[in-house]
C-alpha cells in the first residue's frame, strides 16, 4: 500500500512536468518526483524493529543479519537530497532569469531566447 502511494506521488509529479506550462509548477513537480523516489528507497530499506548494523564484541552475527537495517539506501537518499537541492536551486535561478528576460513564467509565451 505504501509503495502505491510513492508511485502515485511520482505519477502526479510526472503529470505536472508533462502538462503544466508554468515554470514554477514544473519545478515543484520535479521536486515531487525527487521526493517520491527518495521515499521509495527509504521504504525499501525499512525493517520493523530494526537495529543499527553494529556488531558488538561477543554478539552473535546471525542475530544481526536478521534484525539489522540496510544503511546503503539511507546513504543514497542523503546524497540524493543534497543533489536534488542543488538542482532545484539551479532551476529556480534559471526561472528567475527567464522571468527577468521575458516577464512571464509561461513557457508557451517564451518564443525565442535573446542573445
Secondary structure, DSSP 4 states (H G I P E B T S, - for coil): -HHHHHHHHHHHHHHHHHH--BHHHHHHHHHHHHHHHHHHHHHHH--TT-B---PPTT--HHHHHHHBPPSHHHHHHHHHHHHHHHHHHHHHHHHHHHHHHHS--BTTT--S---
